[in-house]
Every structure is written in C-alpha cells, then in structure tokens.
Amino acid sequence: MPALPTSLAAVLHGPKDLRLESRSLWAPGPGQCQLDVKATGLCGSDLHYYIAGRNGDFAIRSPLVLGHESSGIITALGPGVATQYPHLRVGMRVAVECGIPCRSLNSDGSQRTGKDACKHCSNSRYNLCKNLRFCSSAKTFPHRDGMLQQTINHEAWCLHPIPDSLSYSQAALTEPLSVLLHASRRAGICPPSSYPSLVLVFGVGAIGLIACALAQELGAERVCAVDINNDRLAFAAREGFTHGEGTGTYCLPLPSKTGATTLTDPNPKEPENIRRAKENAANALAIFNEPDGFDVVFECTGAEGCVLMSVFCATLGARIALVGMGNPVVSSFPISAAATREVDLIGSFRYADTYNEAVELLSGSKLAARTNGDSSGFDKHADFSQKLSKLVTHRYPLSKTKEAFELLARGRDENGGMVLKVVIES
C-alpha cells in the first residue's frame, strides 16, 4: 500500500511550544476541497494562544494548528463538489472562510425542519450557531485545526473565488475585513445611508485601521481614532485612515499611579474608572472639536477604559459596536448615561455572509458608489484596497512561524519598524 502524502504544519502544543510537524494528508471528503494554503495572517487571538496557550476562557486541550485569515488554491475536489458547487474547480484561487456552522443539516446532509432546525443558520446568522466549529479556536473539543499548514481539506461552500488581480496576502485580509463588515451592518452604516456619520474608532491595530478605512468607504463624514500608541496613531493620520490633520487622533494617557483626576467638582460617589473615562472623553472630544460626540463608535480594544470612554464619546442616539475581545468583566458601567442618552451597545461576533462582499471591496469594487448608484463615489473611494494592503508589514515562510509570532508579540522589528499585520506565505 503506497504511503500517504504529507503536509507540513505549525502545531501549538502549549504556551510558546510551537513545532513544525509532518502530517498525513488524506483525500478530501464529500463536499470538501483540498487546497494549498498560500497566505495566512496572524490574528490577535492566535497570539493569545501562542503566548498563554489560551484565548480568554478557551484553553487548548490538545495540539492545535492556529491561523484563520487565509487564502489558497484548490488542488482537488471531493465527491459531489463538482455537481453541488459547479463554480469551483481545480486551480481556482480562493479566500477561505474558517467558521463551520451546522447549516441546519442532519448528518446525512438532509435539511432539518421545525423544532429541529437551527434558527441561527436558518436566519443568516450562522456565526451564532451553537454547533459552529471555528478553525484555530479551542472553544470546541476536539479542536478544529487552522490554516498554518501547507495543504488542508476544507468545506467547499466556505471557499470564495478571488480574482487574479488580488494577491494571496491581500485575500487573507478578507477575514478581518469581514469582521468589520459585520460590525458595520450591526451598527447600521452598511449598506451606506444618506445620513453622514461621524465615526470614532478605539484602537488602531489592524482591526481598528480596517474599521477606519471601511467607515470612509461607506461614506462617513469624518473618522477619528483613539489609541495609547502614538506611532500607530501617526501611521493612521499619515496614511489617511483618519480625518483632520493633527485633530483626527487622540493618544490616550495611561492612568496615573495616584489615580488623581482633573475633573472639576467630581462626584465623590462616582467610581474612579467612570470619572477617568469622562475626563478622557472630554479631552478627546475637545481635540477632535466634536463637542456633541460621534454617531457611531467602533470599540476595537476590549479594554475597560476604552469601553467606558466610548459611552461618553457617543452622541445622543449613537451606536457603539463592541468589536474588541478584551476584559470579560467591566467593574462598573455608566448605565444611566447610556440609557438616558439612548446610546445602543451592540455586540458583534465574527461575521455571516460577508466574504463575497469583502472580496469585491479588496478587488477594487466601490461599495459606497455601487450601493448609492452614484458614480461620483468611484474617485473618492478608489484607494480602499491599496490602503488596506499597507497593513501587511511583515511576511514569513511557514518554517519561520515561531519567529513570526515572536515578532508580533514584540510589536517592533529589528530595525525598530512598527508591526501591524504579519502574514505567513508559502
């Protein structure tokens, strides 16, 4: 019996215990394609797993392959794919969606009905499917391996064709862009409305910068950003991710050791973290010259101080999209301020039915112009794809995945260069 072919994979066994391993490669199963993985972006959740062996409450219980921001090329079709998915073929370049919901299907592929149906998959919210398995996540067990490997078998319906004009590393940005497309839908600015929005983004890592760029693409009147890193804020301003030279960014000061506040006439019963959030919000709004606050806020840090501050930076009737995954608990929250000003806090988790739209955007399609039917938007939004391409600052081969994670953890390369998005290429 001939030996099975093998595929090289970067496998995490524990905190910082990443090993290159050769694994047997089986033929794709029914409804699957086999593909060579060409590019995989490293995400913040991947970094948490690498550093600590866990991401929040999800700890690895067996060796796990990380990576879920990927693109590749189809090398084989499993049984039934050619008939069920005639648009897919060997040699096709694709972006890879890594969340595998139940799709309200039985084990034999038949559709579940009535009380047995999955209401989330049936209502195009499959990101909330209770039986969803996500490649590279330790939430479910046995874990489903991610994309940091040479070759993988994957569900055909999760493969989205990309044009030749889109590089593999650009196509790997489809996943984080999908996160923000979904959040923008939840926040009510996608598809674009005729009402010009003032948008504020907390955190200008890769996700926050994509939030800035997408808000501009969707026709926001102005986009501003808050972070604790001056270099990232300078990058955001220099590369046009924010509006207002010198007034479109605010560097959040770290809390003083004494916890002192400069607010006049503070409420002695008010928790310190609330007082500090109010003060920082007032300072930021003064810098932005937006005294009434912002219509839409994307909170991309998950940090308690930024979550609290977002409430006080929001205008009356605003929406705050909670994108960042940070502290699981906030010690105190300004419920009254949010309620009386009708500020909506909107949860946003991954994405559903966003990939094709993300591919179009990255390929140069102009979402705002297309949706509004206004050809004048094409010039205004022509640089969206090029702008996002600037986020890929470093590239490594699969054999140097451990070095790539160490670079991402440091945040600076050997030349002092800023690290935003690291991509593993093959």
GUTI-776111 format. One record per residue (C-alpha): residue number from 0; residue in one letter; x, z, y. Coordinates in Angstrom, 3 decimals, always signed. Example, Ala and Ser with C-alpha at 12.3 -4.5 7.8 and 13.67 -1.06 7.14 Angstrom:
BEGIN
SITE num residuo       xx       zz       yy
SITE   0       A  +12.300   +7.800   -4.500
SITE   1       S  +13.670   +7.140   -1.060
//
This chain:
BEGIN
SITE num residuo       xx       zz       yy
SITE   0       M   +0.000   +0.000   +0.000
SITE   1       P   +1.566   -1.052   +3.321
SITE   2       A   +2.347   +1.701   +5.807
SITE   3       L   +0.038   +2.106   +8.795
SITE   4       P   +1.369   +1.074  +12.197
SITE   5       T   +2.248   +3.914  +14.542
SITE   6       S   +1.778   +4.712  +18.218
SITE   7       L   +3.906   +6.950  +20.440
SITE   8       A   +2.019   +9.788  +22.165
SITE   9       A   +2.935  +12.570  +24.586
SITE  10       V   +1.377  +15.646  +22.952
SITE  11       L   +0.935  +19.064  +24.588
SITE  12       H   +1.377  +21.981  +22.157
SITE  13       G   +1.374  +24.788  +24.721
SITE  14       P   +2.468  +25.598  +28.286
SITE  15       K   +5.243  +23.113  +29.191
SITE  16       D   +5.625  +22.293  +25.488
SITE  17       L   +5.186  +18.517  +25.666
SITE  18       R   +6.509  +16.494  +22.728
SITE  19       L   +6.787  +12.765  +22.066
SITE  20       E   +5.290  +12.112  +18.657
SITE  21       S   +4.686   +9.066  +16.493
SITE  22       R   +1.125   +8.954  +15.178
SITE  23       S   -0.538   +6.718  +12.603
SITE  24       L   -2.716   +4.025  +14.125
SITE  25       W   -5.984   +3.247  +12.369
SITE  26       A   -8.112   +0.151  +12.846
SITE  27       P  -10.889   +0.551  +15.453
SITE  28       G  -14.182   +1.832  +14.070
SITE  29       P  -17.673   +0.395  +14.597
SITE  30       G  -18.410   -0.017  +18.294
SITE  31       Q  -14.774   +0.594  +19.235
SITE  32       C  -11.927   -1.495  +20.610
SITE  33       Q   -8.239   -0.939  +20.165
SITE  34       L   -6.214   -1.214  +23.340
SITE  35       D   -2.671   -0.892  +24.564
SITE  36       V   -2.648   +1.669  +27.365
SITE  37       K   -0.777   +0.200  +30.338
SITE  38       A   -1.140   +2.827  +33.086
SITE  39       T   -2.342   +6.430  +33.267
SITE  40       G   -2.457   +8.532  +36.420
SITE  41       L   -1.696  +12.243  +36.165
SITE  42       C   -4.519  +14.416  +37.466
SITE  43       G   -4.562  +17.988  +38.757
SITE  44       S   -6.398  +19.112  +35.614
SITE  45       D   -3.641  +17.540  +33.486
SITE  46       L   -1.102  +19.536  +35.482
SITE  47       H   -3.007  +22.795  +34.905
SITE  48       Y   -2.965  +22.149  +31.149
SITE  49       Y   +0.740  +21.301  +31.247
SITE  50       I   +1.721  +24.399  +33.267
SITE  51       A   -0.550  +27.007  +31.681
SITE  52       G   -1.981  +25.461  +28.510
SITE  53       R   -5.419  +25.775  +30.035
SITE  54       N   -7.598  +24.487  +32.868
SITE  55       G   -9.781  +27.325  +34.116
SITE  56       D  -11.807  +28.606  +31.168
SITE  57       F  -10.727  +25.757  +28.892
SITE  58       A   -7.628  +26.613  +26.824
SITE  59       I   -6.069  +24.230  +24.306
SITE  60       R   -6.637  +25.347  +20.699
SITE  61       S   -4.762  +22.510  +19.029
SITE  62       P   -2.189  +19.913  +20.153
SITE  63       L   -3.737  +17.722  +22.858
SITE  64       V   -2.878  +14.377  +24.425
SITE  65       L   -3.551  +14.528  +28.160
SITE  66       G   -4.470  +11.733  +30.600
SITE  67       H   -7.819  +10.217  +31.593
SITE  68       E   -7.103   +7.926  +34.577
SITE  69       S   -6.246   +4.810  +32.626
SITE  70       S   -6.251   +1.057  +32.229
SITE  71       G   -5.071   -1.205  +29.445
SITE  72       I   -5.535   -4.413  +27.478
SITE  73       I   -7.787   -4.933  +24.447
SITE  74       T   -5.823   -5.812  +21.290
SITE  75       A   -8.554   -5.648  +18.604
SITE  76       L  -12.339   -5.428  +18.277
SITE  77       G  -14.034   -3.089  +15.828
SITE  78       P  -17.060   -4.011  +13.690
SITE  79       G  -20.097   -5.016  +15.737
SITE  80       V  -18.341   -5.198  +19.095
SITE  81       A  -18.302   -8.990  +19.378
SITE  82       T  -22.082   -9.071  +18.892
SITE  83       Q  -23.083   -5.999  +20.872
SITE  84       Y  -20.583   -6.463  +23.723
SITE  85       P  -20.006  -10.213  +23.999
SITE  86       H  -18.307   -9.828  +27.394
SITE  87       L  -15.359   -8.054  +25.733
SITE  88       R  -12.594   -9.991  +23.996
SITE  89       V   -9.044   -9.565  +22.777
SITE  90       G   -6.584   -9.921  +25.652
SITE  91       M   -9.021   -8.629  +28.271
SITE  92       R   -7.685   -6.200  +30.885
SITE  93       V   -9.904   -3.140  +31.331
SITE  94       A  -10.320   +0.181  +33.123
SITE  95       V  -11.059   +2.999  +30.677
SITE  96       E  -13.883   +5.494  +31.151
SITE  97       C  -12.998   +8.673  +29.260
SITE  98       G  -16.253  +10.631  +29.095
SITE  99       I  -18.139  +10.050  +25.819
SITE 100       P  -21.751  +11.340  +26.022
SITE 101       C  -24.260  +11.270  +23.177
SITE 102       R  -26.195   +8.434  +24.929
SITE 103       S  -29.294   +9.888  +23.246
SITE 104       L  -28.302   +8.205  +19.982
SITE 105       N  -28.536   +9.502  +16.427
SITE 106       S  -25.519   +9.409  +14.128
SITE 107       D  -26.748   +6.093  +12.666
SITE 108       G  -26.927   +4.515  +16.137
SITE 109       S  -30.716   +4.654  +16.471
SITE 110       Q  -32.286   +5.861  +19.694
SITE 111       R  -33.599   +9.431  +19.858
SITE 112       T  -37.083   +9.805  +21.304
SITE 113       G  -39.430  +12.524  +22.516
SITE 114       K  -38.099  +16.066  +22.479
SITE 115       D  -35.008  +14.928  +20.582
SITE 116       A  -33.870  +12.652  +23.419
SITE 117       C  -31.071  +13.755  +25.729
SITE 118       K  -32.734  +13.982  +29.148
SITE 119       H  -29.443  +13.593  +30.987
SITE 120       C  -28.325  +10.452  +29.154
SITE 121       S  -31.858   +9.050  +29.438
SITE 122       N  -31.866   +9.575  +33.219
SITE 123       S  -28.447   +8.054  +34.009
SITE 124       R  -26.839  +11.477  +34.428
SITE 125       Y  -24.747  +11.329  +31.289
SITE 126       N  -21.964  +13.291  +32.984
SITE 127       L  -24.186  +16.346  +32.354
SITE 128       C  -24.769  +15.577  +28.658
SITE 129       K  -24.363  +18.806  +26.662
SITE 130       N  -22.651  +16.906  +23.862
SITE 131       L  -20.251  +14.955  +26.084
SITE 132       R  -16.650  +14.891  +24.910
SITE 133       F  -14.054  +14.078  +27.528
SITE 134       C  -10.674  +12.669  +26.588
SITE 135       S   -7.877  +15.128  +27.520
SITE 136       S  -10.259  +18.086  +28.021
SITE 137       A  -10.125  +21.272  +25.941
SITE 138       K  -13.736  +22.165  +26.753
SITE 139       T  -14.955  +20.987  +23.352
SITE 140       F  -13.335  +21.533  +19.958
SITE 141       P  -11.984  +19.646  +18.110
SITE 142       H  -10.448  +18.238  +21.288
SITE 143       R  -10.633  +14.544  +22.084
SITE 144       D   -7.174  +13.142  +22.833
SITE 145       G   -6.460  +11.475  +26.147
SITE 146       M   -4.606   +8.348  +27.160
SITE 147       L   -0.929   +9.326  +27.340
SITE 148       Q   -0.153   +7.216  +24.285
SITE 149       Q   +0.817   +3.636  +23.617
SITE 150       T   -2.282   +2.496  +21.724
SITE 151       I   -5.701   +4.041  +21.234
SITE 152       N   -9.128   +3.293  +19.769
SITE 153       H  -11.944   +3.810  +22.251
SITE 154       E  -15.674   +3.178  +22.604
SITE 155       A  -16.315   -0.397  +23.716
SITE 156       W  -19.083   +0.491  +26.178
SITE 157       C  -16.552   +2.625  +28.094
SITE 158       L  -14.252   -0.336  +28.793
SITE 159       H  -14.771   -2.095  +32.116
SITE 160       P  -13.135   -5.507  +32.722
SITE 161       I  -10.784   -5.785  +35.683
SITE 162       P   -9.669   -8.980  +37.467
SITE 163       D   -6.132  -10.335  +37.227
SITE 164       S   -5.656   -9.552  +40.915
SITE 165       L   -5.809   -5.819  +40.151
SITE 166       S   -2.631   -4.220  +38.806
SITE 167       Y   -2.857   -1.720  +35.965
SITE 168       S   -1.735   +1.132  +38.224
SITE 169       Q   -4.413   +0.184  +40.771
SITE 170       A   -7.007   +0.050  +37.998
SITE 171       A   -6.013   +3.579  +36.947
SITE 172       L   -7.406   +4.711  +40.317
SITE 173       T  -10.877   +3.686  +39.132
SITE 174       E  -11.366   +7.143  +37.639
SITE 175       P  -10.628   +9.302  +40.720
SITE 176       L  -12.477   +6.775  +42.891
SITE 177       S  -15.465   +7.204  +40.569
SITE 178       V  -15.364  +10.953  +41.208
SITE 179       L  -15.791  +10.292  +44.929
SITE 180       L  -18.378   +7.547  +44.491
SITE 181       H  -20.481  +10.007  +42.516
SITE 182       A  -19.965  +12.753  +45.109
SITE 183       S  -20.866  +10.305  +47.898
SITE 184       R  -24.095   +9.415  +46.139
SITE 185       R  -24.888  +13.101  +45.765
SITE 186       A  -24.100  +13.645  +49.465
SITE 187       G  -26.391  +10.799  +50.496
SITE 188       I  -23.860   +8.430  +52.067
SITE 189       C  -23.623   +5.953  +49.179
SITE 190       P  -25.131   +3.433  +49.453
SITE 191       P  -24.384   +3.434  +53.192
SITE 192       S  -27.147   +4.394  +55.577
SITE 193       S  -27.704   +3.039  +59.065
SITE 194       Y  -27.082   +6.534  +60.459
SITE 195       P  -23.424   +7.002  +61.454
SITE 196       S  -21.965  +10.083  +59.811
SITE 197       L  -19.259  +12.475  +60.902
SITE 198       V  -17.303  +13.326  +57.750
SITE 199       L  -14.865  +16.182  +57.161
SITE 200       V  -12.610  +16.398  +54.097
SITE 201       F  -10.933  +19.597  +52.930
SITE 202       G   -7.699  +18.837  +51.078
SITE 203       V   -5.678  +15.634  +51.372
SITE 204       G   -4.171  +15.346  +47.948
SITE 205       A   -5.032  +12.150  +46.091
SITE 206       I   -8.725  +13.057  +45.663
SITE 207       G   -9.129  +14.096  +49.296
SITE 208       L   -7.420  +10.953  +50.566
SITE 209       I   -9.734   +8.832  +48.430
SITE 210       A  -12.665  +10.757  +49.926
SITE 211       C  -11.403   +9.872  +53.414
SITE 212       A  -10.918   +6.190  +52.599
SITE 213       L  -14.279   +5.873  +50.858
SITE 214       A  -16.132   +7.545  +53.719
SITE 215       Q  -14.606   +4.976  +56.065
SITE 216       E  -15.554   +2.184  +53.680
SITE 217       L  -19.123   +3.493  +53.640
SITE 218       G  -19.307   +3.245  +57.417
SITE 219       A  -18.626   +6.808  +58.585
SITE 220       E  -18.382   +7.021  +62.356
SITE 221       R  -15.426   +9.397  +62.117
SITE 222       V  -13.401  +11.036  +59.323
SITE 223       C  -11.297  +14.171  +59.836
SITE 224       A   -9.302  +16.301  +57.387
SITE 225       V   -8.092  +19.867  +56.833
SITE 226       D   -5.158  +20.959  +54.674
SITE 227       I   -2.360  +23.538  +54.558
SITE 228       N   +0.325  +20.844  +54.197
SITE 229       N   +1.476  +19.238  +57.450
SITE 230       D   +3.282  +16.405  +55.677
SITE 231       R   +0.158  +15.315  +53.820
SITE 232       L   -1.892  +15.520  +56.992
SITE 233       A   +0.724  +13.417  +58.797
SITE 234       F   +0.512  +10.846  +55.987
SITE 235       A   -3.290  +10.794  +56.260
SITE 236       A   -3.131  +10.189  +60.010
SITE 237       R   -0.281   +7.666  +59.864
SITE 238       E   -1.876   +5.560  +57.136
SITE 239       G   -5.300   +5.509  +58.772
SITE 240       F   -7.175   +7.814  +56.386
SITE 241       T   -8.428   +9.863  +59.368
SITE 242       H   -9.697   +9.009  +62.850
SITE 243       G   -8.261  +10.266  +66.109
SITE 244       E   -4.514  +10.253  +66.640
SITE 245       G   -3.413  +13.890  +66.825
SITE 246       T   -7.023  +15.092  +66.745
SITE 247       G   -8.225  +13.944  +63.327
SITE 248       T   -6.339  +16.519  +61.260
SITE 249       Y   -6.082  +20.306  +61.258
SITE 250       C   -3.378  +22.295  +59.467
SITE 251       L   -4.961  +25.461  +58.157
SITE 252       P   -2.774  +28.538  +58.826
SITE 253       L   -2.075  +30.832  +55.912
SITE 254       P   -3.751  +34.265  +56.143
SITE 255       S   -1.678  +36.848  +57.993
SITE 256       K   -0.314  +39.742  +55.972
SITE 257       T   -2.145  +42.192  +58.180
SITE 258       G   -5.434  +40.321  +57.873
SITE 259       A   -5.869  +40.521  +61.638
SITE 260       T   -8.403  +38.256  +63.281
SITE 261       T   -8.593  +36.985  +66.854
SITE 262       L  -12.366  +36.610  +66.953
SITE 263       T  -13.860  +38.413  +69.921
SITE 264       D  -16.425  +41.128  +69.200
SITE 265       P  -16.232  +40.856  +65.391
SITE 266       N  -18.998  +42.289  +63.259
SITE 267       P  -17.485  +45.375  +61.585
SITE 268       K  -19.742  +44.918  +58.551
SITE 269       E  -18.743  +41.296  +58.043
SITE 270       P  -16.295  +40.689  +55.171
SITE 271       E  -12.791  +39.718  +56.229
SITE 272       N  -12.857  +36.391  +54.392
SITE 273       I  -16.029  +35.387  +56.275
SITE 274       R  -14.551  +36.365  +59.637
SITE 275       R  -11.403  +34.392  +58.871
SITE 276       A  -13.437  +31.342  +57.795
SITE 277       K  -15.411  +31.459  +61.046
SITE 278       E  -12.250  +31.666  +63.115
SITE 279       N  -10.528  +28.808  +61.294
SITE 280       A  -13.668  +26.677  +61.549
SITE 281       A  -13.934  +27.289  +65.285
SITE 282       N  -10.275  +26.373  +65.785
SITE 283       A  -10.618  +23.204  +63.701
SITE 284       L  -13.778  +22.035  +65.474
SITE 285       A  -12.030  +22.576  +68.804
SITE 286       I   -9.093  +20.413  +67.691
SITE 287       F  -11.483  +17.738  +66.417
SITE 288       N  -13.611  +18.001  +69.581
SITE 289       E  -16.712  +18.160  +67.400
SITE 290       P  -18.389  +21.390  +68.597
SITE 291       D  -21.609  +20.703  +66.678
SITE 292       G  -19.812  +20.197  +63.364
SITE 293       F  -19.902  +17.463  +60.713
SITE 294       D  -22.780  +15.761  +58.917
SITE 295       V  -21.048  +15.549  +55.537
SITE 296       V  -18.250  +17.728  +54.165
SITE 297       F  -16.235  +16.936  +51.034
SITE 298       E  -14.647  +20.150  +49.759
SITE 299       C  -11.809  +18.865  +47.555
SITE 300       T   -9.692  +22.011  +47.157
SITE 301       G  -11.843  +24.564  +45.352
SITE 302       A  -10.048  +27.248  +47.386
SITE 303       E  -12.274  +30.113  +48.505
SITE 304       G  -11.195  +29.960  +52.149
SITE 305       C  -11.999  +26.252  +52.396
SITE 306       V  -15.360  +26.600  +50.648
SITE 307       L  -16.367  +29.292  +53.129
SITE 308       M  -14.940  +27.406  +56.094
SITE 309       S  -16.902  +24.295  +55.140
SITE 310       V  -20.189  +26.090  +55.844
SITE 311       F  -19.129  +26.852  +59.419
SITE 312       C  -17.755  +23.325  +59.952
SITE 313       A  -21.064  +21.766  +58.913
SITE 314       T  -23.684  +20.844  +61.485
SITE 315       L  -27.386  +21.646  +61.226
SITE 316       G  -28.891  +19.973  +58.162
SITE 317       A  -25.482  +18.912  +56.827
SITE 318       R  -24.466  +18.406  +53.206
SITE 319       I  -21.388  +19.901  +51.555
SITE 320       A  -20.231  +18.162  +48.376
SITE 321       L  -18.279  +20.560  +46.146
SITE 322       V  -15.680  +18.309  +44.521
SITE 323       G  -12.656  +20.578  +44.027
SITE 324       M  -12.366  +22.780  +40.948
SITE 325       G  -10.683  +25.995  +42.100
SITE 326       N  -11.658  +29.657  +42.107
SITE 327       P  -14.597  +30.204  +39.701
SITE 328       V  -15.916  +33.056  +41.877
SITE 329       V  -16.188  +33.493  +45.657
SITE 330       S  -16.053  +37.172  +46.617
SITE 331       S  -18.625  +36.825  +49.415
SITE 332       F  -20.552  +33.885  +50.803
SITE 333       P  -22.373  +33.247  +54.124
SITE 334       I  -25.794  +32.706  +52.564
SITE 335       S  -27.665  +33.368  +55.808
SITE 336       A  -25.574  +30.863  +57.779
SITE 337       A  -26.141  +28.181  +55.150
SITE 338       A  -29.854  +28.883  +54.754
SITE 339       T  -30.902  +29.176  +58.395
SITE 340       R  -28.987  +26.039  +59.341
SITE 341       E  -30.304  +24.174  +56.249
SITE 342       V  -26.837  +23.327  +55.002
SITE 343       D  -27.076  +21.912  +51.475
SITE 344       L  -24.344  +22.815  +48.966
SITE 345       I  -24.205  +20.021  +46.415
SITE 346       G  -22.463  +20.300  +43.079
SITE 347       S  -20.605  +17.202  +41.915
SITE 348       F  -19.128  +16.869  +38.418
SITE 349       R  -17.210  +13.760  +37.333
SITE 350       Y  -19.420  +10.626  +37.507
SITE 351       A  -22.027   +8.420  +35.869
SITE 352       D  -22.455   +4.649  +36.163
SITE 353       T  -19.748   +4.278  +38.810
SITE 354       Y  -16.968   +2.330  +37.123
SITE 355       N  -18.101   -1.217  +37.824
SITE 356       E  -18.663   -0.371  +41.478
SITE 357       A  -15.225   +1.265  +41.643
SITE 358       V  -13.591   -1.828  +40.121
SITE 359       E  -15.312   -4.026  +42.711
SITE 360       L  -14.053   -1.827  +45.536
SITE 361       L  -10.490   -1.771  +44.240
SITE 362       S  -10.639   -5.528  +43.752
SITE 363       G  -11.359   -6.048  +47.443
SITE 364       S  -15.155   -6.121  +47.491
SITE 365       K  -16.566   -4.666  +50.669
SITE 366       L  -19.212   -2.131  +49.722
SITE 367       A  -20.498   -1.403  +53.206
SITE 368       A  -20.761   -5.052  +54.175
SITE 369       R  -22.302   -6.053  +50.873
SITE 370       T  -24.906   -3.299  +50.896
SITE 371       N  -25.914   -3.750  +54.511
SITE 372       G  -25.863   -7.524  +54.352
SITE 373       D  -23.657   -7.623  +57.429
SITE 374       S  -20.682   -9.977  +57.212
SITE 375       S  -19.071   -8.302  +60.233
SITE 376       G  -18.072   -5.422  +57.962
SITE 377       F  -15.589   -7.501  +55.988
SITE 378       D  -12.828   -7.351  +58.590
SITE 379       K  -13.415   -3.657  +59.235
SITE 380       H  -13.098   -2.691  +55.581
SITE 381       A  -10.580   -5.271  +54.375
SITE 382       D   -7.757   -2.791  +53.705
SITE 383       F   -9.546   -0.328  +51.368
SITE 384       S   -7.781   -1.413  +48.174
SITE 385       Q   -4.384   -1.651  +49.880
SITE 386       K   -4.870   +1.792  +51.406
SITE 387       L   -5.593   +3.386  +48.041
SITE 388       S   -2.581   +1.657  +46.482
SITE 389       K   -0.380   +3.736  +48.809
SITE 390       L   -1.422   +6.836  +46.898
SITE 391       V   +0.720   +5.837  +43.900
SITE 392       T   +4.046   +7.275  +44.981
SITE 393       H   +5.916   +7.567  +41.651
SITE 394       R   +5.955   +5.759  +38.298
SITE 395       Y   +7.460   +6.839  +34.959
SITE 396       P   +7.568   +5.418  +31.431
SITE 397       L   +5.747   +7.267  +28.624
SITE 398       S   +9.077   +8.538  +27.293
SITE 399       K   +9.592  +10.494  +30.530
SITE 400       T   +6.140  +12.077  +30.741
SITE 401       K   +7.574  +15.597  +30.793
SITE 402       E   +9.780  +14.699  +33.789
SITE 403       A   +6.727  +13.212  +35.492
SITE 404       F   +4.793  +16.463  +35.105
SITE 405       E   +7.711  +18.485  +36.438
SITE 406       L   +7.851  +16.214  +39.489
SITE 407       L   +4.130  +16.608  +40.069
SITE 408       A   +4.481  +20.390  +39.830
SITE 409       R   +7.286  +20.439  +42.433
SITE 410       G   +5.459  +18.157  +44.862
SITE 411       R   +8.743  +16.670  +46.104
SITE 412       D  +11.166  +14.212  +44.524
SITE 413       E  +14.967  +14.486  +44.562
SITE 414       N  +15.049  +12.679  +47.908
SITE 415       G  +12.512  +15.005  +49.493
SITE 416       G   +9.767  +12.403  +49.223
SITE 417       M   +6.155  +13.557  +49.018
SITE 418       V   +4.398  +13.264  +45.639
SITE 419       L   +0.761  +12.163  +45.676
SITE 420       K   -0.135  +10.232  +42.536
SITE 421       V   +2.225   +9.888  +39.558
SITE 422       V   +1.439   +7.082  +37.101
SITE 423       I   +2.750   +6.695  +33.559
SITE 424       E   +3.261   +2.988  +32.817
SITE 425       S   +4.114   +1.018  +29.711
//
